[in-house]
Amino acid sequence: MNIVVSGATKGIGRAIADEFAARGFDVAVCARREADLQEMQEVYAHKFPGCRLLVHPADLQKKEDAQAFAHTVLDQWEHVDVLVNNAGLFLPGAIHEEPDGRLEEMVQVNLFSAYYLTRAFLPAMLQQGRGHIFNMCSIASLNAYPNGGSYSISKFALQGFSKNLREELKDKGIRVTSIHPGATWSASWAGAPFPEDRLMQAGDIAIAVWSAWSMSPAAVVEDIIVRPQLGDLP
């Protein structure tokens, strides 16, 4: 079995890749920084020696990079069982105060990257008649909030993409799941004015993804909503 995870060298994407690698999956990942990919290779060689890890540098804002990553994977793998569209960018700001071009940037990273990769891998999934696509949405896909701005707009759009995919693919053996995490601990939260345990851990999201995938083909979890126990951050 194998899984493709975009933006997988850190945070939630890395946790998902680790969870599936620990359970015997081969893993293909992409990221913008080659140094991060190299670090992941070194860790996997010791931590998951039985896992075949494919790495590919890619800036998924660029359609040609997304397609090149997919071609690299499909050249080496006969099939893809799971695709996790995790690559994304969070830049807060009110719509009337954001710099010009912010919406285009958010949509390019948070929506188009998922669209490009999904279209690249779907023919193989359709041919095999099975697969599972996870799209990393957000609680910002569900409710507007102050300073959500273009980020929230792009995540609402990603949820719409997921819903359309689900409807199109439900009779073709391919499951589609939207993931809606609340605040999840990562290095970007270091120095924040609250303790680490106020936020969820990336591994919490990875466990939820594994659980959704491991159900029988007759069942699909359409939406995974996970929030900190004490609720969203104020």
Summary of the structure (lengths in Angstrom):
residues: 234
radius of gyration: 17.0
end to end distance: 40.7
largest distance: 50.9
contacts: 756
relative contact order: 0.14
helix: 47%
strand: 17%
